[in-house]
Amino acid sequence: MKGKKLIQSSLYVLVLPLFYKSAIMNPILNRITINPEICHGKPSIRNTRYTVELILDLLSSGMTNSEIIADYPALNEKDIYACLDFAARLTKVKSIHKIVA
């Protein structure tokens, strides 16, 4: 269990500075939340149980925005764009270092 927490906290070290700086520059990212009490701290949409990972999986499987919204009526198009923006910013990380506690 200790190793699992280390991996999760490593994600926070990597993601949070990038995420909060980006959210100030692009308010659509305010729709993406990281809460340890929801979905084990995975990035999710507006503190719901819809994760960024789920939306990206749906898009990569070929679903359109309107199909996703039809299946998940609590979401809207801006939520989907926020997921894409969040994922795009994660790919811009210059380097990843293993953190040892």
WOPE-V156158 format. One record per residue. N is the residue number from 0. RES is the residue in one small letter. PSI is psi as a letter, one per 40 degrees, with the letter a starting at -180 (* if undefined). BURIAL is I if it has 24 or more other ideal C-beta (glycine too) atoms within 12 Angstrom, else O. D_CENTER is the distance of its C-alpha to the mean C-alpha in whole Angstrom. Layout:
BEGIN
N;RES;PSI;BURIAL;D_CENTER  N;RES;PSI;BURIAL;D_CENTER
END
This chain:
BEGIN
0;m;d;O;23  1;k;d;O;23  2;g;d;O;22  3;k;d;O;19  4;k;d;O;18  5;l;d;O;19  6;i;d;O;16  7;q;d;O;14  8;s;d;O;15  9;s;d;O;15  10;l;d;I;11  11;y;d;O;11  12;v;d;O;14  13;l;d;I;12  14;v;d;I;9  15;l;d;O;11  16;p;d;O;13  17;l;d;I;12  18;f;d;I;9  19;y;d;O;12  20;k;d;O;15  21;s;d;I;13  22;a;d;I;12  23;i;d;O;16  24;m;d;O;17  25;n;g;O;15  26;p;e;O;14  27;i;d;I;12  28;l;e;I;9  29;n;e;O;11  30;r;d;I;9  31;i;h;I;6  32;t;i;I;7  33;i;h;I;7  34;n;h;O;11  35;p;d;O;13  36;e;e;O;15  37;i;h;O;12  38;c;f;O;11  39;h;f;O;12  40;g;e;I;10  41;k;i;I;7  42;p;h;I;3  43;s;i;I;5  44;i;h;I;7  45;r;f;I;10  46;n;f;O;11  47;t;a;O;12  48;r;e;O;11  49;y;h;I;10  50;t;i;I;6  51;v;d;I;4  52;e;d;O;7  53;l;d;I;9  54;i;d;I;9  55;l;d;I;9  56;d;d;O;12  57;l;d;I;14  58;l;d;O;14  59;s;d;O;15  60;s;e;O;18  61;g;e;O;19  62;m;i;O;19  63;t;i;O;19  64;n;d;O;17  65;s;d;O;20  66;e;d;O;20  67;i;d;I;17  68;i;d;O;18  69;a;d;O;21  70;d;d;O;20  71;y;g;I;17  72;p;e;O;19  73;a;e;O;17  74;l;i;I;14  75;n;i;O;16  76;e;d;O;15  77;k;d;O;14  78;d;d;I;11  79;i;d;I;11  80;y;d;I;11  81;a;d;I;9  82;c;d;I;6  83;l;d;I;9  84;d;d;I;9  85;f;d;I;6  86;a;d;I;7  87;a;d;O;10  88;r;d;I;10  89;l;d;I;9  90;t;e;O;12  91;k;e;O;14  92;v;h;O;14  93;k;d;O;18  94;s;i;O;19  95;i;h;O;17  96;h;i;O;20  97;k;h;O;20  98;i;h;O;21  99;v;h;O;24  100;a;*;O;25
END
